[in-house]
Amino acid sequence: MFKKVEAVLPFLFVTDLDNTLVGDDQALATLNHKLSQHRQEYGTKIVYATGRSPELYRLLATEKSLLKPDALICSVGTEIYLDGSDTADSGWSAKIAQGWNRDLIVATSAHFADLVAQPDSEQRPFKVSFFLTKKAAGEVIPQLELLLQHQGLDVKLIYSTGQDLDILPRNSDKGLAVQFLRQQWEIAPEQTVVCGDSGNDIALFSSGQERGVVVGNASTELLEWHSANPSDRLYLAQAACAGGILEGLHYFGFLG
């Protein structure tokens, strides 16, 4: 059984954005106030881990008045931006770049008519992204994985929300990006909490001993994973979005 953390100690707070942090404006305002106060008093770190590109993140941050994060993990964990910088962290980029061949991935993927390229803003240096219907995914993804392997490409395919397919370097995802930051900041996994709602957040929950909050409005793919991987360090909230995060933070003791 897990031991509740000390509420007076700094912790690393990591959350997905769409349908996790964002979605309930009233609960978000409450959560922002509590997190801001905890960061000011105890030095807690705030990190957003999103599938969005930096451009789409900035749109959301303005629209929803998000707190300025200590680090921003974008593009499903393939880019890290520290302290509001517009330049991706070079240490992380170098770590995931080995063996990555974006042009060959794009050319290989062109063999599948069911793959529809996402907008240019979502095509990133270390991410190739498509729309793929749930109906076609079961057949296309295994075939695509096999073809990419035959091309000698060591990559990771992440399918989420029943429509988004992202191809990433093998040694990158949201969870691995969080571990990279946690080690840099020397924060223990027990003092780390991660929050999410969809398939591309599974990497957050499965990467180590961090506490995890699955919000009440989580997608079927994440709920199925949670059911198959029970753990006392994972909490399934009743409330949706920021309300569920607040519920989980209190459950684990991060906010008392």
C-alpha positions in Angstrom: 0.0 0.0 0.0 1.3 3.4 -0.9 2.3 5.9 1.8 0.9 9.4 1.5 3.4 12.0 0.6 4.4 15.0 2.7 2.2 18.0 1.5 4.9 20.5 2.6 7.5 19.0 0.3 8.0 20.1 -3.3 6.7 17.7 -5.9 6.8 17.3 -9.7 3.3 17.8 -11.2 2.9 16.6 -14.7 -0.3 16.7 -16.7 -1.7 16.3 -20.2 -3.7 19.3 -21.4 -6.7 18.5 -23.6 -9.5 16.7 -21.6 -7.2 16.4 -18.6 -6.1 19.8 -17.3 -8.5 21.6 -19.6 -12.2 20.9 -19.8 -13.7 22.3 -16.6 -12.9 26.0 -16.2 -14.0 26.3 -12.6 -12.0 23.4 -11.4 -9.0 24.6 -13.5 -9.1 28.0 -11.7 -9.1 26.2 -8.3 -6.3 23.9 -9.3 -4.2 26.8 -10.8 -4.5 28.7 -7.5 -3.5 25.7 -5.4 -0.5 24.8 -7.6 0.7 28.3 -7.9 0.6 28.7 -4.2 2.4 25.4 -3.6 5.1 26.3 -6.2 5.7 29.7 -4.6 5.9 28.2 -1.0 7.7 24.9 -1.6 9.3 25.0 -5.0 6.9 22.5 -6.7 7.6 22.0 -10.5 4.8 22.2 -13.0 5.1 20.4 -16.4 2.6 20.1 -19.2 3.0 17.0 -21.3 0.9 17.3 -24.5 0.5 15.9 -27.9 0.2 19.4 -29.2 2.9 21.2 -31.1 4.4 24.4 -29.5 2.2 26.5 -31.8 -1.1 24.8 -30.8 0.0 24.8 -27.1 0.4 28.6 -27.2 -3.1 29.0 -28.6 -4.5 26.9 -25.8 -2.4 28.6 -23.1 -3.8 32.0 -24.2 -7.3 30.8 -24.5 -7.4 29.1 -21.1 -4.9 31.3 -19.1 -2.7 28.4 -18.1 0.0 28.8 -15.5 3.5 29.2 -17.0 5.1 25.7 -16.7 8.6 25.1 -15.5 8.9 22.8 -18.5 6.8 22.0 -21.5 6.8 18.5 -23.1 5.3 18.8 -26.6 4.6 16.6 -29.5 3.9 13.4 -27.6 7.2 13.6 -25.7 9.6 14.4 -28.5 10.3 18.0 -27.6 11.1 19.6 -24.2 11.1 23.3 -23.6 12.5 24.7 -20.3 11.5 27.9 -18.5 9.5 29.3 -21.4 12.3 28.9 -23.9 11.3 28.8 -27.6 14.2 26.4 -28.3 13.9 22.7 -27.7 16.2 21.2 -25.1 19.3 20.0 -27.0 20.1 17.3 -24.5 16.8 15.6 -25.0 16.9 16.1 -28.8 20.3 14.5 -29.0 19.2 11.6 -26.8 16.3 10.6 -29.1 17.8 11.4 -32.5 19.9 8.3 -32.9 18.6 6.1 -35.7 15.8 8.5 -36.6 15.1 8.9 -40.3 12.1 11.1 -40.8 12.1 11.1 -44.6 12.2 7.3 -44.8 9.3 7.1 -42.4 7.2 9.5 -44.5 8.0 7.6 -47.7 7.2 4.2 -46.1 3.9 5.5 -44.7 2.8 6.7 -48.1 2.0 3.0 -49.0 -1.1 3.2 -46.8 -4.1 5.1 -48.3 -5.9 5.1 -44.9 -3.2 7.3 -43.4 -4.2 11.0 -43.7 -1.4 13.4 -42.8 -2.2 15.8 -39.9 -1.6 19.5 -40.5 1.9 20.8 -41.1 2.0 22.3 -37.6 1.8 18.8 -36.1 4.6 17.3 -38.3 7.6 17.8 -36.1 11.3 17.0 -36.3 10.9 13.8 -34.3 7.2 13.1 -34.9 5.3 12.0 -38.0 1.5 12.2 -37.4 -1.6 10.9 -39.2 -5.3 10.7 -38.8 -6.4 7.0 -38.9 -9.9 5.8 -38.3 -10.6 3.3 -35.6 -12.1 0.9 -38.2 -8.9 0.8 -40.2 -6.4 1.0 -37.3 -6.5 -2.7 -36.5 -5.3 -3.7 -39.9 -3.1 -0.8 -40.8 -1.0 -0.4 -37.7 0.5 -4.0 -37.6 1.2 -3.8 -41.3 2.9 -0.4 -41.0 4.9 -1.6 -38.0 6.2 -4.5 -40.0 7.1 -2.5 -43.0 8.9 0.1 -40.9 10.9 -2.7 -39.2 11.8 -4.1 -42.6 13.2 -0.7 -43.5 15.5 -0.9 -40.4 13.6 1.8 -38.6 13.4 1.4 -34.8 10.4 3.5 -34.0 7.4 3.6 -31.7 3.7 3.9 -32.9 1.2 5.5 -30.5 -2.5 5.4 -31.4 -4.9 7.5 -29.3 -8.4 9.0 -29.2 -9.5 6.6 -31.9 -8.0 8.8 -34.6 -4.4 10.0 -34.0 -1.4 7.9 -35.0 2.0 9.2 -34.0 5.3 7.7 -35.1 8.2 8.6 -32.7 11.8 7.6 -32.1 11.8 4.4 -30.0 13.4 6.0 -27.0 10.9 8.9 -26.7 7.4 9.4 -25.3 5.8 11.4 -22.6 6.9 9.1 -19.8 10.5 9.0 -20.9 10.6 12.8 -21.2 9.3 13.0 -17.6 12.0 10.7 -16.4 14.6 12.8 -18.2 13.3 16.0 -16.4 12.9 14.2 -13.1 16.5 13.0 -13.1 17.8 16.5 -14.1 15.9 18.1 -11.3 16.7 15.2 -8.9 13.1 14.7 -7.9 12.1 11.2 -6.5 9.5 9.2 -8.4 7.4 9.1 -5.2 7.3 12.9 -5.2 6.1 12.9 -8.8 2.4 12.8 -10.0 1.3 12.4 -13.6 -2.2 13.0 -15.0 -3.9 11.9 -18.2 -6.9 10.9 -20.1 -6.0 9.0 -23.3 -3.9 6.4 -25.0 -0.8 8.7 -25.5 -0.8 9.2 -21.7 -0.2 5.4 -21.0 3.5 6.1 -21.2 3.2 8.5 -18.3 1.6 5.9 -16.1 3.8 2.9 -17.1 7.3 4.5 -16.9 8.1 4.0 -13.3 7.0 4.5 -9.7 5.4 7.9 -10.2 1.9 8.4 -8.7 -0.8 8.6 -11.5 -4.2 10.2 -11.7 -6.5 8.9 -14.4 -9.3 11.5 -14.8 -12.9 10.5 -14.6 -13.5 11.3 -18.3 -10.7 9.0 -19.5 -10.9 7.3 -22.9 -11.8 3.7 -23.3 -8.2 2.8 -24.3 -6.8 4.2 -21.1 -9.5 2.7 -18.9 -8.9 -0.7 -20.4 -5.1 -0.3 -19.8 -5.8 0.8 -16.2 -8.1 -2.2 -15.6 -5.4 -4.6 -17.0 -2.6 -2.9 -14.9 -4.0 -2.3 -11.4 -1.6 -0.6 -9.0 -2.0 1.3 -5.7 0.1 4.1 -7.2 -2.6 4.8 -9.8 -5.8 6.6 -8.9 -9.0 6.6 -11.0 -10.8 9.8 -10.3 -14.6 10.2 -10.3 -14.5 13.8 -11.4 -13.5 14.9 -14.9 -10.6 17.0 -16.1 -9.1 19.4 -13.5 -11.7 18.3 -10.9 -10.3 14.7 -11.2 -6.7 16.0 -10.8 -7.7 17.9 -7.6 -9.3 14.7 -6.4 -6.2 12.7 -7.1 -3.7 15.2 -5.6 -5.7 15.1 -2.3 -5.9 11.3 -2.4 -2.1 11.0 -2.6 -1.5 13.8 -0.1 0.3 16.2 -2.5 -2.1 19.0 -1.5 -2.7 17.9 2.1 
